[in-house]
Amino acid sequence: MLLALLFVQLTSAHTRADGIEDSLPLTDDPSDPIGVDREPEPVRAAAESGKVSLPAKAGGEGKLGPEPPPLAAVAGEVLTAPGSVRESKHQITVELGAGLATIQEVLDFESSGEKPAELVYRLAVPKDAALFSLEVCNAHGCRVGLPDPSVMRLNAYDDAVQSRPSSSAPALPAGDAKLGNDSRGTAIWLRAARVTRGEPLSIRVAYITQANDHDGVVRMQLPARGMDARAAQTLLRVQSTDHVEFHANELPFPDNATFDPWSPIELRARSTTTGLQTSYWSVPCGKEQCVRAYASAAREKTAPTEIFLAIDASPSTEGSARSRFVAAVAAILARAPAGSHVRALRFASQTAALLGKRQKASEIALATFSPIAFEAELGAATRFEVAWRAIEESGFVHAQGKKLVVIVGDGGITTGPARPFDAAKRRGVQVAVVNVSDRRSETALVRGAELTGGAVVDAGSEADAAARGAAPDALEERIAAIFQPSRGTLRIPAGAKISRENAGSNKARSALAIDLRAGDSVAWEATLPSAPALTLGGRALPRSTAPRGLAPAIAAHALLISRKRAPGLVAVDRGDLHPRHADRPDGQDEPSQRGVPCDRRGPARRISGLSSDAQPVHLAQERAVCALPKPKAIKEDKEPELGVGMPGSPLLSMLRQRIIPIARGCFRRDRAGRADYQVRATFVFELADREVISATIQGTIAQELRDCLLSAVDSLAVPRFTGRVVVRYPLVTEREPLPSQIELAPETAGEIDRLTGE
């Protein structure tokens, strides 16, 4: 059968009159590594129109490089290259330590074709991955990736692939790597050349990502690369000096275990560190310093706790957040210390009991909480003060031992004159927050919980996975922090107010303080003119130089966190990074200008040149813009996007229908028959996420009237919109004039007295 296939391939090839060799593919599968595709029609059409030159005979160097063959690459989910190119090996080595995962991936490629080829590879990586190393090798040697100074219309790697070498020495490979995002997520796009039969190509790329411990366990996920027949299986190796019991997808695995390229890999390991571990590293980043502080504390045994669950039932939780509540409650009950008791309620502008009586956490049926995703809303605000009032009335504050209120919600709260967190602190009650939404907790909620000594856990991604039945243990490990004591606060000087990410349990804390819980870890990274002095729990954090091998990785990740993305890496000769402008051929730099012919060839020569007139490199992607097909207009029935803010007319109508009737009743009760009564007040409230997030009354009025007026906003039906709307709505009641007095004549007055009995 193999001989028959070869015979068909050889006899079907023919040479056209225009000099272009064409052949039939062996199969109809575009990802078949054996088949050879026809020349794409857009390139041929552009060539026949005269805008793009077709392959010419050898010779004639001039200002331009050799003519590349017509584009014949096969585009897969992972690998884009001529059909003869495939990935032969893919090995991943993960090094865990200090809250980081350093990952090196080695990709080997081979070709069954005689002609040199280029490849493009989409390497899926975690969302916060930072690229820091690239190396491209063949049998003649390696080129190391250098910071890519290229801008649009000038790319050292493109020039190397399309130009001739400047010497007769064996050609070293070239490549580049860039970090980016597409519809499938975060990835590193690798390009490299050249690969041909008998000359395999190897790419080594390294990146770094966060891998913090939670409840003494580190977890991280390597995303799936994709469904591609030419992508090799993954050989995985994990190593660490302070972790043991390595698991992949919840199963123990040996070194060099294999995984399919279309499957994600969830890694888990248990920490062996004890006590408090800290590190504070500083790495030069040009004229600045890239700094990283990390601290972890071993988990401790916890005493039985009196727990009161306050579950947010406000309109903003409708949707994904509310669907995750049951999973969050299940994790809280699972991690509650032995002997703990639980009460529960739902709250918004009002409250509704869920567990009216105190019950043991180990004996509560989870079905008790199943209706919370479907029950009716309780008003248009998230008022913890009404929940706290119900908690006080239940007698919870008089319980013995540790008392903990856990707010399960979407990280939002309605702020007002009431101070429930102060009241909780006075009563010796801690308030913790479990935020299951995909946003960070509001500052007011965070500060309130921290005032009582409680932890705030933003666990949206873990709650989403648990709600879908995937890795419920990950959510429990995050939530365990709410039962653990604080082991110090990482404090940053006021002069270091910069963008940062904290991967610990108390993510997005107040700008300059990060709370560390036992069994958990926190990290802080930044780029600053100089490394500041840091303290943890009142003790100075000693600063040191980062380990030699980690220095570039630390710098790359700090730049990523500070939103100062480092440039990509390009593996070419250093002399090719800054070519003279005269070396750029005319017409290459502006191929997209209308009416200007362009050429598919690159510059004539480069030190890293890989092509030749006899064997030009088969490109994996078209460079000349005029050779690309025009994008087709696609009509899609998309849902209209939400507007920003609210129009004034429906907002005013809503206020008149909802606010005025309640306010009129409040004023009448406060007037109590007094004709000389006059009061002015101004409602000031803020709307967002389908609810009232803050409300105050401005004016000198009685407290009873103020409370009555504030209750009016709880009945608002806030529509969906993006952004925030601040409303100022003045109200006034005027004095009632006394009725006119008429003096009666004496006889009339006497008659009236007689009729009235006086």
Number of C-alpha atoms within 10 A of each C-alpha: 6 6 8 9 10 12 11 13 16 12 10 12 12 13 10 9 7 8 12 14 14 15 17 17 18 16 13 11 12 17 21 20 21 19 20 23 22 15 17 12 12 14 20 16 15 17 17 12 10 11 19 21 20 21 19 14 11 13 10 12 15 11 15 22 28 29 25 25 18 22 22 20 28 22 19 20 17 21 29 24 26 28 25 23 27 25 22 17 16 21 19 19 18 18 15 21 18 19 20 23 24 20 21 18 20 18 21 20 23 19 26 17 17 13 17 21 27 23 25 23 24 20 21 23 24 18 16 14 24 27 27 25 22 25 23 29 23 21 14 11 11 18 21 19 24 20 17 20 14 16 8 6 11 17 18 26 26 20 26 29 31 30 29 27 22 14 12 7 8 11 20 23 28 31 29 29 29 16 21 14 12 7 5 9 12 19 21 22 18 21 27 26 30 29 28 21 15 12 16 20 23 24 24 19 23 20 23 26 22 24 21 28 29 31 26 22 20 26 19 18 16 16 20 17 23 20 16 17 18 22 24 20 18 23 19 20 18 20 15 14 11 14 18 14 12 19 18 21 14 13 11 13 16 12 11 14 14 16 16 16 21 17 16 17 20 16 19 23 23 18 21 13 14 13 11 14 13 17 17 21 20 23 23 19 18 9 10 13 21 27 27 22 21 23 26 28 25 21 20 14 10 12 15 15 21 26 27 21 24 27 26 32 31 29 24 25 25 16 11 17 22 24 21 26 28 22 25 27 21 19 22 24 21 16 18 24 20 15 12 18 22 24 22 22 21 23 27 27 24 21 23 17 13 17 17 12 12 15 16 16 22 16 10 15 10 12 8 11 19 15 11 19 18 11 10 11 20 20 22 26 33 29 27 25 22 17 25 20 13 18 20 15 10 14 9 20 16 12 10 9 11 15 22 24 24 23 24 26 26 31 27 27 25 23 21 15 13 13 13 17 22 15 16 23 16 10 14 17 23 22 29 26 28 27 27 30 25 16 14 19 25 16 16 15 22 26 16 20 24 21 16 21 19 27 30 29 26 27 25 22 15 24 32 24 17 22 19 13 10 13 17 19 14 22 26 25 22 26 30 24 28 27 24 22 18 19 19 19 19 24 20 18 12 10 9 17 12 13 13 18 16 19 20 27 30 29 21 22 21 14 15 16 17 23 26 27 29 25 29 29 31 27 26 21 26 25 28 19 13 14 20 16 14 17 17 19 14 11 12 12 19 13 18 11 14 19 11 8 8 16 17 21 23 28 26 24 29 27 21 20 20 17 13 12 15 19 17 22 26 31 29 28 20 15 11 17 19 12 14 8 8 9 14 18 17 14 14 21 15 15 21 15 12 8 9 11 16 22 22 26 22 27 25 25 25 26 19 28 28 26 30 22 19 12 17 23 25 25 26 23 18 16 17 19 17 24 23 14 12 9 6 6 6 6 6 6 6 6 6 6 8 10 11 12 15 17 9 9 8 11 14 14 11 15 17 12 11 17 22 15 12 18 19 15 13 19 19 13 12 17 17 9 9 11 12 11 15 13 16 13 18 16 19 16 21 17 24 20 20 20 28 31 21 20 22 18 21 14 13 10 13 10 9 11 17 19 15 17 24 20 16 17 24 22 17 19 16 19 14 17 17 14 13 15 15 14 16 13 14 13 14 12 14 11 12 11 8 8 6 5 6 6 7 10 8 9 9 11 11 13 12 13 11 10 8 8 7 8
